[in-house]
Every structure is written in structure tokens, then in C-alpha cells.
Amino acid sequence: MKSVALHNLGCKVNSYEIEVMQQRLQEKGYEIVSFDQKADIYIVNTCTVTNMADRKSRQMLHRAKQMNPEAVVVAVGCYVQTGQQAVESDTSVDLAIGNNRKKDIVEILEEYLRQRELQSDSAEPVSENLKTLGATTIPDINHTYEYEEMQLTQTAEHTRAYIKVQDGCNQFCSYCAIPYARGRVRSRKAEDVLREVKGIVAKGYKEIVLTGIHISSYGIDFDSEAWERGESKELGTGERPEYTGESKLIDLVEMLHEVEGVERIRIGSLEPRIVTEENAKRLANLSKVCPHFHLSLQSGCDATLKRMNRKYSAEEYYRSVEYLRAAFESPAITTDVIVGFPGETEEEFETTKAFLEKIHFYEMHIFQYSKRAGTVAARMSDQVPEPVKKQRSAILLEMEKRHSDEYRRRYIGKEAEVLLEERIEKDGQIYYLGHTKDYVKVAVPAGEGIGENTVVTVAVTGFFAEDILM
């Protein structure tokens, strides 16, 4: 059977999907090899969240063709959706597969190989229409499709499994192309999620991470009344419904909490509006839920948030953080921030900077705004010069390092429960690295009862490395 090399770009949803694709290929007898090896087939699961992501997607596709010009190079995912013309004209790409066809990758690939062999036998050139055999039309933003069910039975990680529960987004932030690449919100049936989690736990995984494109919207498409209002099926009027905070995500977490064998539940990036006082208390009542919450912010200035088409104010965001801090003891709260968004003045940046100091995040992911072709923000006037973006980014990165270090230092002199994940060697001594529930990395010296995929309670004495405790 042919050899296949896979490479993933982008988010945790992409990571989940490429593992399912690899699993399906292995089940059919394909040999999985490293991407830097010569292979018969190369599959690149692409990303389009930024222009840089598009560029990296193209680079990996071209690298694959260079490694083996005779190989079948397959472009899969978001870049295929938003860069359809570029993909079709790219001579390095032999086959393009859209997001909602990933689950059918084996069938599409084998049909492509069959047709190519038939054309080869007839001495006719390979038809160009074979390239789009697995392509999907760009998602209609005025329509919600059924969730494309995929089931994962194993994962490359030894202790933690990412579980996709939702796809698509209805938010339409002015800088983002993802709704056009992923379509509208589609939620996975709870029984399918439970079946997958039970299977994963039976393989020995102790921690599950719920992920999706906009997981706070999980379940809004289950509401028949919402369908009638146009919030799920066809909209008709063309209006774009907004997430209201009445998600069924907490219901799903409560169900997963009852699954025997699950020891930790971590929740992916959350919409701040889902963190109501009631929802924070419901989560705090679940002992398996990790007190580690990623609340995407993007800006601490209301004027900037409005231009971004974010649906909350800085004050509303702060209130959500306070609900979590009231419900949990010292939860780790992380976020994303974009600097240099079009029109961001020095005063607006200073407002964001002061807000970040006020919140005091455990970790912040700082991004310099990059134009995304086809988005509203790309057409805005008052684009911020690159040197200004770079300077603002450096300021916030320094703040992030300081705040993150302060959060970790809380553990020194205390005990920490750590799920051990990997074995390393340093200065001739063996250690195991793992994470606390609030996602602080800790190194534990090897010893009796210490090993991968075990949960241990240790006394933290200091820093093992810059961002690792021991």
C-alpha cells in the first residue's frame, strides 16, 4: 500500500481533524511516514487565519512536491476554501479537499488515484477537473449545514485528547475570514461526543480538551425556536444572528463530568459572554473542570472593539473575569490581544495596556494586526504602520512575561497536582514534565510511582527553567 505523509497547520480543530484523517488512512492500510521523508502521497491540512498562514500553507505544499515530484500532493481545509482560485492554479497541488469533505478523505483519494490510473492507461493527460474532486463550495454564510461527524479513537498525545464538539462561527469579526472558510455554527450531538470520549478514556487518556471554532455557540442550532428565528437554518432576510450567551456548552460539560475515567476536563477558547455568574458557579461545582480559561479579548478599548465587531465591552469582559475569580480560587485566565488594529491610536493602545494591567492575565498571546484579504478591516482607513505595531507588541510581550512569571511564583512553597506527560533528561538526571490543572508546567524528578500519564502531588520548590517549575 502507498505511503502517506501528513502535515498540520493552524488550530486545535485542525489538529483533531488531521488525526481522524490519519486514523482513517491507517485503517485502510496506508503506511504513515514522517513529512520530511519521501512519500507517495503528501497531505497538508491548511490554515487561513492570517495571510502568513496562507503563505505557510503554500510553502508546505510546494515543499512536498519538491521532495517527490511524482507524489500526489493534497491540499485540505481552510486555505482550500478561501483561496480556491490560487489552489486551482497551483501546479504543486494535485488534489484539493474542502473542510466538510475531510471525513471522506480515503474515498476521495482512492477515487482520484483510480481515475488518474485510468487516464494514465489511456495515454491521455490527467484531467484538471480531478484536482477539485474533493473540493467543496465556499460555505454559504446564510445557511447552516449538518455537523460533519468524525470519530477519533486514538491520538498522538499520550495523556491529553482534543475533542471537537462544534464547527463554524456566526460572529463575523471584521478582521476574520474564518466564517467564510468554516461556515456557520454546527454542533455535534452530545451522544456522539460521549461515545468518542468513552472510547478515548478506555485507551487510558486522563484529560480531555473540548475544542471547536466557536465552542461557546455549542448547541444554538439545536433550538427549534432559534431555527424559526433564522438563527440556524436558512436566514432568508440575510441578517446575521448573534450569540446570546444561552449556550448548551455547560450542559455538555456536566454530562462529560459523569464519564468514568475522565480525570480532567479542559475547555478551549471561550466567548466572554458565556461566562455569566450562574455559568461560572456551575463550572466550579464540577471537580474535574480545570480552572484554566481562555477568554479571547483582542482589545481593552471599547472603540477598537466596536471596529473589530466584537460583541462585548471591556467592562462586560472584566465582569466575566470577576465571575470566574469569585467561583474559582486563582483561576488561570489567558487571552489573545491584537495590536495595531486599523485606527488604533496611541490613546486607544494605552487604554488597552491599562486594561491588561488591571486584569493581570496568566498568559497573553500577542498578535500584530495583519490585513486579511476580503475582510472588512482590510478595507479600513488609518492602517497602523508596521514599526508602530512592532513597538506596541514588544511592550505587551514584556508585560505578558512579567504577569506570567508572577502567576507561576504563587506555587513556590506549595503543593501542586501534576499530570505527567513526557520524559526528559537534563544534566544526566531524568525528569517528567507535566501540567497542573491551571496549565502551569512542572518538572518532577524520576522516582517510584513517577511516569508518563500518572497524576502526582508534589511540593514546588522553585524554577526548573524560565517557564517551568519543579
C-alpha positions, -999 to 999 in steps of 0.1 A, spaced: 0 0 0 11 36 -6 30 57 19 13 89 32 29 119 50 7 144 68 14 179 80 -9 201 100 -11 239 102 -33 260 125 -57 255 153 -66 226 176 -96 218 155 -73 212 126 -51 190 149 -82 169 157 -92 166 121 -58 155 108 -57 128 135 -90 115 123 -78 116 87 -46 97 96 -66 72 116 -89 65 85 -58 61 62 -42 37 87 -74 17 89 -73 13 51 -37 1 52 -17 32 41 17 35 56 21 67 76 56 83 73 72 115 85 66 146 64 103 150 58 106 116 42 99 106 6 63 96 3 38 86 -24 11 110 -10 15 142 9 -14 157 28 -13 193 41 -41 204 64 -40 241 57 -49 272 76 -61 306 65 -65 326 98 -39 352 86 -20 360 54 10 344 70 -10 312 74 -19 312 37 18 317 29 29 288 52 2 266 36 16 273 1 52 267 13 44 233 27 25 223 -4 55 233 -26 80 216 -3 60 184 -6 61 185 -44 99 193 -43 106 163 -20 89 139 -46 77 154 -79 59 122 -86 39 122 -54 2 132 -51 1 164 -31 -32 170 -14 -43 204 0 -70 201 26 -90 226 46 -94 263 52 -69 276 26 -87 255 0 -120 272 10 -108 308 8 -81 305 -18 -99 284 -43 -85 302 -74 -50 301 -60 -52 264 -52 -67 255 -86 -38 274 -104 -11 260 -81 9 233 -101 22 218 -68 -14 208 -58 -28 176 -73 -60 173 -52 -80 198 -32 -103 188 -4 -127 212 14 -134 213 51 -166 194 50 -151 166 30 -123 158 54 -142 128 68 -143 114 32 -106 117 26 -100 80 19 -128 77 -6 -118 109 -24 -82 100 -25 -89 64 -38 -113 78 -65 -86 103 -75 -60 75 -78 -84 52 -97 -93 79 -122 -57 90 -126 -46 54 -133 -74 51 -159 -62 82 -177 -27 70 -175 -36 37 -191 -53 56 -219 -23 78 -225 -44 109 -220 -31 138 -199 -45 139 -164 -77 159 -164 -76 192 -145 -111 185 -131 -95 157 -110 -79 184 -88 -113 195 -74 -127 160 -70 -129 166 -32 -135 203 -32 -165 219 -16 -182 251 -25 -174 280 -2 -198 278 27 -230 298 22 -229 322 51 -267 324 50 -272 287 56 -263 262 84 -253 227 74 -253 195 93 -223 188 115 -198 165 97 -194 137 122 -159 123 127 -149 98 154 -114 97 169 -102 65 186 -66 74 193 -44 105 194 -7 112 191 -6 126 226 -3 101 255 -23 118 282 -45 145 267 -71 142 239 -87 171 220 -123 165 213 -140 186 186 -176 194 196 -185 222 172 -176 238 139 -183 272 122 -188 307 135 -216 333 133 -196 362 148 -182 379 117 -154 399 134 -142 425 110 -107 411 107 -115 374 104 -121 352 74 -129 320 93 -168 321 89 -161 321 52 -138 291 55 -158 271 81 -194 283 75 -220 288 102 -223 272 136 -228 234 135 -229 215 168 -221 179 174 -247 156 190 -240 151 227 -243 113 223 -216 113 196 -193 133 219 -199 110 248 -193 79 227 -160 93 215 -149 104 250 -157 70 265 -136 53 237 -107 77 243 -108 72 281 -108 34 276 -75 38 259 -61 54 291 -63 91 284 -70 111 316 -76 146 302 -100 158 275 -99 192 259 -131 205 243 -124 224 211 -142 240 182 -142 271 161 -166 290 185 -174 265 212 -194 289 232 -221 287 204 -224 250 210 -260 239 208 -276 271 195 -285 251 164 -303 225 185 -330 250 195 -360 246 172 -373 281 181 -339 295 171 -343 278 137 -376 295 132 -360 329 141 -334 322 113 -305 315 137 -297 281 123 -313 271 90 -316 295 61 -319 331 72 -339 344 44 -336 380 54 -298 379 53 -295 392 88 -267 377 110 -279 363 143 -257 369 173 -247 346 200 -267 355 232 -248 335 259 -276 308 261 -253 280 250 -257 243 259 -219 240 264 -222 239 301 -248 211 298 -224 191 277 -195 196 303 -218 184 330 -225 152 311 -189 146 304 -181 151 341 -201 119 348 -180 98 324 -160 73 345 -122 75 338 -122 112 328 -100 129 354 -97 164 338 -118 185 315 -103 215 299 -123 239 279 -110 257 248 -113 293 239 -145 309 253 -167 338 243 -167 362 273 -204 364 272 -209 328 281 -192 335 315 -222 346 335 -223 344 372 -245 313 370 -223 295 345 -192 302 364 -208 287 395 -220 256 375 -184 250 363 -170 255 397 -192 227 410 -175 202 387 -143 190 403 -129 177 370 -131 210 353 -97 226 350 -96 262 364 -79 274 332 -99 296 309 -90 313 277 -113 343 271 -105 360 238 -102 397 243 -84 413 213 -86 448 227 -93 465 260 -106 497 243 -143 499 235 -138 520 204 -114 494 190 -137 465 200 -165 482 181 -144 485 149 -135 448 153 -172 439 155 -167 422 189 -200 419 207 -190 430 243 -174 460 260 -143 460 281 -164 464 312 -185 433 303 -153 413 297 -140 424 331 -172 413 348 -168 378 333 -133 376 346 -146 386 381 -172 359 380 -146 333 373 -123 346 401 -152 346 425 -161 310 416 -126 295 415 -95 300 436 -69 318 415 -80 305 381 -55 308 352 -71 332 327 -54 336 293 -63 357 263 -55 369 228 -47 406 220 -43 422 186 -21 453 185 -21 479 157 -57 472 145 -68 499 119 -74 532 136 -58 522 169 -44 555 182 -18 558 209 -46 567 233 -65 536 224 -34 515 229 -28 530 263 -64 522 272 -58 485 263 -25 485 281 -41 498 313 -69 472 310 -44 444 306 -26 455 338 -59 456 356 -69 420 346 -34 406 351 -36 375 328 -17 343 334 -7 343 297 -14 365 267 -9 357 230 0 390 214 -6 394 176 3 423 154 -26 430 131 -22 417 96 -45 425 67 -67 396 57 -79 399 21 -117 401 18 -123 412 53 -139 445 64 -108 455 84 -86 452 53 -106 480 37 -104 503 67 -85 536 65 -59 545 91 -39 513 88 -12 514 115 24 514 104 44 482 109 71 498 132 43 510 155 27 476 156 61 461 164 68 486 192 33 480 208 38 443 206 71 444 224 55 465 252 28 439 257 51 409 254 72 424 283 40 427 303 29 392 295 63 378 307 60 397 340 24 387 347 30 350 337 61 348 360 41 363 389 13 337 384 38 308 385 56 321 416 24 316 436 31 278 435 66 281 452 64 266 487 30 249 479 19 216 467 7 210 431 -12 182 414 6 174 382 -5 151 353 29 139 339 32 138 301 67 134 289 102 121 300 132 144 296 169 143 306 188 173 320 223 173 333 223 135 335 191 133 355 157 120 344 126 142 349 90 140 338 72 171 326 35 177 331 9 204 338 -12 214 368 -49 218 363 -44 255 357 -18 247 330 14 255 348 43 233 336 62 214 363 92 191 361 93 162 386 124 141 392 120 104 382 113 80 411 90 54 423 54 59 411 66 86 387 60 81 350 40 92 319 2 95 323 3 95 361 -11 121 384 12 131 413 11 157 440 45 174 446 60 202 466 71 230 444 105 244 454 114 268 426 121 272 388 134 243 368 137 266 337 124 300 328 87 290 325 88 256 342 85 249 380 99 220 399 
